[in-house]
């Protein structure tokens, strides 16, 4: 993401993290940011930040997702975000807004936490819930299972093949 793109909702992430810090001052969090981000924007976050830049290597991306306890997507506009799918496939629970296809991908309190769109306080609650109240190993297992049962490459390829075969039979 590019944190300066309004539709990516970075300001809501910042508000959520500020709220999280004010409500739980002793709660320890570290942030990894993938994508384009201006250092001055990241330095305003209330927790240590690791700006990783654009990641092109698939193995590196898997390692990053796998090292995270939660993937936060504050997007205000998104359809079926690959980042959510990648996170789930790596067994990393997701906290995000009820935006586009995100609630279909992430079952609330099953593979993560879905907050009302634009509600920074609820997003903060979701981050805190995943990191401190949820059974992380259960969420992680459910995240991976959802990704492999609905979004595996072989499954999607078969669905496309079935559609094409059906269309050919009708013509």
Secondary structure, DSSP 4 states (H G I P E B T S, - for coil): -BTT-GGGTHHHHHHHHHHHHHH-TT---EEEEESB--HHHHTTSSSEEEEEE----HHHHHHHHHH-S-EEE--SS-SS-HHHHHHHHTT--EEEES-TTHHHHS-BTTTEEEEPTT-HHHHHHHHHIIIIIS-HHHHHHHHHHHHHHHS-HHHHHHHHHHHHHHHHHH-
